[in-house]
Every structure is written in C-alpha cells, then in structure tokens.
Amino acid sequence: MITMKEIARRVGVSRQAVSAVFNDSSNCRVSPATRERILAVARESNYVSNSAARSLKGAATKTIVIIGSLSDFGVIAALNTEITKMLLQRGYNLLYNECDLRKHGEIDGLLQLMARGVDGIIFIYNYDLEKVRQVKQTVPYVFLGDSGRADQDSDIKVDMEYGGYLATRHLLEHGHRKVALMVVLPQQREHLRCAGWRRAHQEAGITVDDDDVLVLRQYDGQVDAMLAELKRREVTAVLAFNDYIGAKLIKVLTQHGIQVPQDIAVVGTDGRSFVDYVSPSLATILNPVRPRAEKAVKLLMERIERKELYSAPVGHLIKPRFYPGESCGCAVKPIDRMFRLNAFGLIEKDAMMNFGVDVFVDSGEEA
C-alpha cells in the first residue's frame, strides 16, 4: 500500500506538504496546482489514510461520527444525507451510529466511538446532553435537536414554536374563529409546536385550552369517536401535529361527506412530499434541512479547527416556512412536474434533487 512518503517522492514535495493537504490544514502553503497533483497521485494509487495511527499521534483522522436514527426515512435521513455530502466534499470519512444515549449503558457506545479515533461527532435528535457530558470529551461535538421540548439544549434546531404559530395564524387569517389542534398522544400537548398554536390564538384575542386539543389516543384512534368530537365542538379548522395525521384526516372527512376546506380546513406539519398528492393537497410547514446541515458542518469545522471542547450550546433557531395547499383554502396548485431522478420523502429534497429548485426562494420569510 502506498504511503505519504511515496506520494511526496512522486510529486517532488515534502512529506509534510502531503500531510498538510490530506489534513486540509489552514496553515497549508501548498499551491493549488501542487495540491491537485498530490490528490491525483493519491487517487490513482488508491491511497487510504491510516486513521488509527494518526489518532495515536494526536493528528487529525479526517473521520466524523454521525449519531442518529438509521431507520428514519424522513427528516433525520435527509439531514444525514446532506451532512454526509458536505463532509465528503471536505475529504472526511463518515461513521454512523444509532446508539440511543437516552438509555442506560449506551454511554459505553460513545466511549467506543471516540476510541476509534475521530475528529468530531454530530448528534441528531437522539441524545441526552446530561448523559453525553458524563463522558470525558476528547473531540468537538455539535448537537442538532428537534425534540420539541423547550428544555432541550441544542446548537442548531428548527423553531418548532414558530411553525405552530405560522400554521395557526394562516388558518385564522382565512376567517376561522378558532383552530383545533389534533395530536396522537397526550404528552404532545407540551410540544413547542403547540405553544405556537396557543400564541397565535392569544395574539388574535382568542382563548384556547386543553379542551381545544383533540388527542386521538383518548378516542382509541376510532374514526366515529373523533368525528363526533369534531361535530360537538363545531370545529371548522384543524392543525394536525404532523402530515400523516393531516393526510389521513382529509381522507376520513371526505369519506364521510365533509368537504375540505369548505366545511373543515386542515393544515399539517413537517413538509412531507406526499402532501401534494393528497386530494385536496395538504398545506404544511416546511422545516428546512439544508440550512441546518450547512450550519452544523460549518460549526463543527470551526470547533475542530479551534480544538474546542465543552462548548455551550449555540441555540441557533432556523425559521420554518408555510407551504400552501388546497386544504387550507388557498388556490389550487396544478402539478406540472413529475420526477427526473427519483421520489424523495420531503418537499425540500424532492424539488432540489429532481429539478434543482429551492422551495425557500421567494418565500417571503426570513431564513
């Protein structure tokens, strides 16, 4: 197997110059042309860096760990993809791990990951900051948390409260006197999205309480019980806790002769791509993925460069966007494009991957 010393000999530079190029050092004084020759020789020779050896010497291993759910096909999967793409472009290797740091004993998994010699770790959603900090930190971390809990510390997350506020405000602007909130589990009433729902009503001078929250678990998920409750409360608009609830609700209402949005308007959340294929199309809230990935990678690179450990969470909030649909009473949007590459789970990724379209451009909202 070819070594850095041999690559240096072939290119006619020092071994230190080759090392600086591979480590993407900020102090690297190698010219762009020489850098390209070094990388070309490395590619042609199938050079593989020895991360373990470099770690023992205290050098950069060019390896990042992403900790998050590997079984998710929605937001977490999209974040993983974007972050992976950005890190690969910077010459990093990736390790993925699904250890649930909220459970007892999973701290051992974190210790094993750091022992493998990595430069940094990105945590996506599935973490308990207090448990993570029980482990002596040897590499920089970045936390991307969107659990919806007000007490979750995070470096970068979507402003879930604002998302609930946007959706509710939009329905109230359509003339509804009150918007019912539909969740699955009782504890979801404490989600930040629900706090935004409350704030929009408060600003409009409308009082809402727990009786205005429809908890599907309390009806054992039964359609007849849910419909009876909607009728009893004279509901004319519903904010669904996610797009799955919103899409299924539209189907159920239509089957029972209830017109959407004429009788009951519906808005979902999460920006799933299938909302455009529901009839009528489901309005939703887009939770930006690419901006989160960009900020996460940028922050991690800065912390690696500064060798920064035990950083206080930055707490950067990214604003979600409203995505109109026929279900809220907005104008019909004709579908004029199918797919050029494949179908993707989120509106944002589907538009970008198939047609290079940024759905947040000209949205009128601040990023």
C-alpha positions in Angstrom: 0.0 0.0 0.0 1.3 3.4 -1.0 2.4 5.8 1.8 2.5 9.5 2.2 6.3 9.4 1.9 6.0 7.7 -1.5 3.4 10.2 -2.7 5.7 13.0 -1.7 8.6 11.4 -3.7 6.4 11.0 -6.8 5.2 14.6 -6.7 8.5 16.1 -5.6 7.4 17.7 -2.4 8.0 17.1 1.3 6.0 14.6 3.3 4.8 17.5 5.5 3.3 19.1 2.4 1.4 15.9 1.6 0.2 15.6 5.2 -1.0 19.3 5.2 -3.0 18.7 2.0 -4.6 15.5 3.4 -5.4 17.2 6.7 -6.9 20.3 4.9 -4.8 22.4 7.3 -5.5 26.1 7.5 -1.7 26.7 7.5 -1.1 24.8 4.3 1.0 26.8 1.9 0.9 24.2 -0.9 -0.2 25.8 -4.2 -3.5 24.8 -5.8 -1.7 23.1 -8.7 0.6 21.1 -6.4 -2.4 20.2 -4.2 -4.2 18.8 -7.3 -1.1 16.7 -8.2 -0.9 15.3 -4.7 -4.6 14.3 -4.7 -4.3 12.9 -8.2 -1.4 10.6 -7.3 -3.4 9.6 -4.1 -6.5 8.7 -6.2 -4.5 6.8 -8.9 -2.7 4.8 -6.2 -5.8 4.1 -4.1 -4.2 5.7 -1.1 -6.0 5.1 2.2 -5.2 7.1 5.3 -4.4 5.2 8.5 -6.8 6.9 10.9 -5.9 4.7 13.8 -2.2 5.5 13.5 -2.9 9.2 13.1 -5.1 9.2 16.1 -2.4 7.7 18.3 -0.1 10.5 17.2 -2.8 13.1 18.1 -3.2 14.1 14.4 -6.5 14.6 12.6 -8.1 11.4 11.3 -10.4 13.1 8.9 -13.3 11.0 10.3 -16.6 12.3 11.7 -19.3 10.3 13.5 -23.0 11.0 13.0 -25.2 9.7 15.8 -28.9 9.5 14.8 -31.6 7.1 13.8 -30.6 4.9 10.8 -34.1 3.6 10.3 -35.7 7.0 9.7 -36.8 7.9 6.1 -37.8 11.5 6.7 -36.1 14.5 8.3 -33.3 12.6 10.0 -32.5 10.7 6.9 -32.4 13.9 4.8 -30.2 15.6 7.4 -27.8 12.6 7.3 -27.6 12.7 3.5 -26.9 16.5 3.4 -24.3 16.4 6.2 -22.6 13.4 4.6 -22.4 15.1 1.2 -20.9 18.2 2.7 -18.4 16.3 4.8 -17.3 14.1 1.9 -16.7 17.2 -0.2 -14.3 18.3 2.5 -12.4 15.0 2.4 -13.8 13.4 5.5 -14.7 9.8 6.2 -18.0 9.1 8.0 -19.1 6.7 10.7 -22.8 6.2 11.6 -24.1 5.0 14.9 -27.6 4.6 16.2 -26.8 4.3 19.9 -29.7 5.8 22.0 -28.0 8.0 24.5 -31.2 8.4 26.5 -30.9 4.7 27.6 -28.7 3.4 30.4 -25.5 1.8 29.2 -25.3 3.5 25.8 -22.6 5.8 27.1 -20.3 2.9 26.5 -21.1 3.1 22.8 -20.0 6.8 22.8 -16.7 5.8 24.5 -16.0 3.1 21.9 -16.7 5.6 19.1 -14.2 8.1 20.4 -11.6 5.3 21.0 -11.7 4.6 17.2 -10.0 7.9 16.5 -12.4 10.5 15.2 -12.2 14.3 14.8 -15.7 15.2 15.8 -19.3 14.0 16.4 -22.6 15.3 15.2 -25.7 14.3 17.3 -29.0 14.4 15.5 -32.1 14.4 17.8 -31.4 11.3 19.8 -29.4 12.4 22.7 -29.5 13.4 26.4 -27.0 16.2 26.9 -26.5 15.5 30.6 -25.6 11.8 29.8 -23.3 12.8 27.0 -21.4 15.1 29.3 -20.8 12.2 31.7 -18.2 11.1 29.2 -14.9 12.9 29.2 -15.0 14.9 25.9 -11.9 14.4 23.7 -13.3 15.7 20.4 -15.7 18.6 19.4 -19.4 17.9 19.3 -22.4 19.6 17.5 -25.9 19.0 18.6 -29.0 19.2 16.3 -32.0 18.8 18.5 -35.6 19.0 17.4 -37.4 17.0 20.1 -39.9 19.9 20.5 -39.1 20.2 24.2 -38.4 23.7 25.5 -35.7 22.4 27.8 -33.6 20.7 25.1 -30.3 22.4 24.7 -29.1 22.4 21.1 -26.6 24.1 18.8 -29.0 24.2 15.8 -32.7 23.4 15.6 -35.8 24.4 13.8 -38.1 26.9 15.6 -41.0 24.5 16.2 -42.9 27.1 18.2 -42.9 29.4 15.2 -44.0 26.6 12.9 -47.1 26.0 15.0 -47.7 29.8 15.1 -47.4 30.2 11.4 -49.9 27.4 10.6 -52.4 28.6 13.1 -52.1 32.2 12.1 -52.7 31.3 8.5 -55.9 29.4 9.3 -57.2 32.3 11.5 -56.5 34.7 8.6 -58.8 32.6 6.5 -61.6 33.6 8.8 -61.8 30.7 11.3 -62.7 31.8 14.8 -60.7 29.0 16.4 -58.3 26.2 15.2 -58.5 22.8 16.9 -55.2 21.0 17.4 -55.0 17.3 16.7 -52.3 15.1 18.3 -51.9 11.4 18.9 -50.6 11.3 22.5 -51.4 13.4 25.5 -47.8 14.4 26.1 -47.7 16.1 22.6 -49.7 18.9 24.1 -46.4 20.1 25.7 -44.6 20.2 22.3 -43.3 23.6 21.2 -45.5 23.4 18.1 -48.5 23.6 20.5 -47.0 26.6 22.2 -47.0 28.4 18.8 -50.7 27.3 18.3 -51.5 29.0 21.6 -49.6 32.1 20.8 -51.4 32.7 17.5 -54.7 32.5 19.2 -53.6 34.8 22.0 -52.5 37.4 19.5 -55.9 37.2 17.9 -57.6 37.7 21.3 -58.9 34.1 21.3 -58.8 31.9 24.4 -57.9 28.2 23.9 -57.3 25.4 26.5 -56.8 21.7 26.6 -60.4 21.1 25.5 -59.4 22.5 22.1 -56.8 19.8 21.7 -58.1 16.5 20.2 -56.0 13.6 21.5 -56.6 10.6 19.2 -55.4 8.2 21.9 -58.3 9.2 24.0 -60.7 8.0 21.3 -58.6 4.8 20.9 -57.9 6.1 17.4 -61.5 5.4 16.3 -62.9 7.5 13.4 -66.5 7.6 14.7 -65.5 9.0 18.1 -63.2 11.5 16.5 -65.9 12.7 14.1 -68.4 13.0 16.9 -66.0 15.2 18.8 -65.4 17.4 15.8 -69.1 17.9 15.4 -69.7 18.5 19.1 -67.1 21.2 19.2 -68.2 22.7 15.8 -64.7 22.6 14.5 -64.0 24.4 11.2 -60.2 24.2 11.1 -57.6 21.7 12.3 -53.9 21.9 12.8 -52.6 18.4 12.6 -49.5 17.5 14.6 -47.8 16.1 11.5 -48.6 15.5 7.8 -49.6 11.8 8.3 -52.4 12.9 10.6 -53.4 15.7 8.3 -53.5 13.5 5.1 -55.4 10.7 6.8 -57.9 13.3 8.3 -58.6 14.6 4.8 -59.3 11.1 3.6 -61.6 10.4 6.5 -63.5 13.7 6.3 -64.1 13.2 2.5 -65.3 9.7 3.0 -67.9 10.9 5.4 -69.2 13.7 3.2 -67.3 16.5 5.0 -65.7 18.9 2.4 -62.2 20.1 2.9 -61.7 23.1 3.2 -65.3 24.3 2.8 -66.5 22.5 6.0 -63.2 21.9 7.8 -59.8 23.3 6.8 -56.7 21.3 7.5 -53.0 22.1 7.8 -50.2 19.6 8.5 -46.6 20.0 9.6 -43.2 18.5 8.5 -43.2 19.2 4.8 -43.6 15.6 3.5 -43.6 15.3 -0.2 -46.8 13.3 -0.4 -48.9 16.3 0.7 -49.1 17.5 -2.9 -50.6 14.1 -3.9 -53.5 14.2 -1.4 -56.8 15.5 -2.7 -57.2 18.3 -1.8 -53.5 19.0 -1.5 -52.4 19.4 2.2 -51.0 22.7 3.3 -48.0 22.1 5.6 -45.0 23.6 7.4 -41.5 23.1 5.9 -38.7 22.5 8.3 -35.5 23.4 6.4 -32.9 20.6 6.1 -30.1 22.1 4.1 -29.6 25.2 6.2 -29.3 23.0 9.3 -26.8 20.8 7.6 -24.7 23.7 6.4 -24.7 25.4 9.8 -23.9 22.1 11.6 -20.9 21.3 9.3 -19.6 24.9 9.5 -19.8 24.9 13.3 -18.1 21.5 13.6 -15.3 22.6 11.3 -14.8 25.7 13.4 -14.7 23.7 16.6 -12.3 21.2 15.2 -10.0 24.0 13.9 -10.0 25.6 17.4 -9.9 22.2 19.2 -12.9 23.5 21.1 -14.3 21.1 23.7 -17.2 21.5 26.2 -18.8 24.3 24.1 -22.0 25.9 25.4 -25.0 25.1 23.0 -25.3 28.0 20.5 -29.1 27.7 20.4 -29.4 28.9 16.8 -33.0 28.7 15.6 -33.9 28.2 11.9 -37.3 29.5 10.9 -39.7 27.1 9.2 -41.8 28.2 6.2 -45.5 27.8 5.4 -46.3 25.8 2.3 -49.8 26.5 1.0 -52.2 23.8 -0.2 -55.9 23.5 -1.2 -56.8 22.0 2.2 -56.5 25.4 4.0 -58.5 27.3 1.4 -55.6 28.6 -0.8 -55.7 28.4 -4.6 -55.4 25.2 -6.4 -51.7 24.4 -7.4 -51.5 22.4 -10.6 -48.8 19.7 -10.7 -46.7 20.4 -13.7 -43.6 18.2 -12.9 -43.2 14.5 -12.1 -39.7 13.2 -11.4 -36.3 13.3 -13.2 -34.3 11.2 -10.7 -36.4 9.6 -8.0 -39.1 10.3 -5.4 -37.9 11.7 -2.1 -39.7 12.0 1.3 -39.5 15.7 1.8 -40.8 18.6 -0.4 -37.5 20.4 0.0 -35.3 17.5 -1.1 -37.7 16.3 -3.8 -37.7 19.7 -5.5 -33.9 20.2 -5.2 -32.8 16.7 -6.3 -35.2 16.4 -9.2 -35.2 19.9 -10.6 -32.6 22.0 -8.7 -35.4 24.1 -7.2 -35.0 25.7 -3.8 -38.5 25.8 -2.3 -37.5 28.5 0.1 -36.6 31.1 -2.5 -39.1 33.9 -2.8 -41.0 32.6 0.2 -41.1 36.0 1.8 -39.9 34.6 5.1 -36.5 35.2 6.7 -34.2 32.2 6.7 
